[in-house]
Amino acid sequence: MFPSVPIKRHGIRFTINLNLSDEDVIGFIKCLAKHFHTVLSERALTV
């Protein structure tokens, strides 16, 4: 799958474009902030 990421070198990618409203971007950031550490801990991953 492209783009590939080496094992244990995971990350998140997203694109902001003119089709998104300010509310869309803010909502995404709030959701990411709310769930990020929980998901990492459930999968025994660290930053």
N, C-alpha and C positions, 0 to 999 in steps of 0.2 A: 504494500500500500504506500502511496506517495502522499505527503512526504513522510519518510520513515524516521523514527527516532530510536536511538540505541536503548537497550534495556536499562532500566533504572535512571534514565535521563528524560523522563516524561515531562510534558509541559502542556500548556493550554494555548491555543491560537484562536484569535477571533479578528474579524474585520469590521471596522466601522465605515459605513458609507452614507451617502445622502438619502438613502431610503429609510434610514432609522431616525426616529425622533430622539430628542434629548431624554424623554421619558423611557424609551426603549433601552438606551445605553445605561442610564441610571438604574433601571430595574435589573438589568443583567449584572451590573457591578454589585448591587445589594444582594442579589441571589447568590452570586459567587462568594461574597464575603460571609454570608450566612452558612453556607454548606461546605466550603473548602476544607477546613480543618477536620470536620466530621468525616468527610469522605476519605481523607488521607488516613485518619486513625483507623477507620473500618478496614482499610486495606493494608495496614501496617506500613505505611509510607511516611517519609519525612520530606521536608522542603530542603 
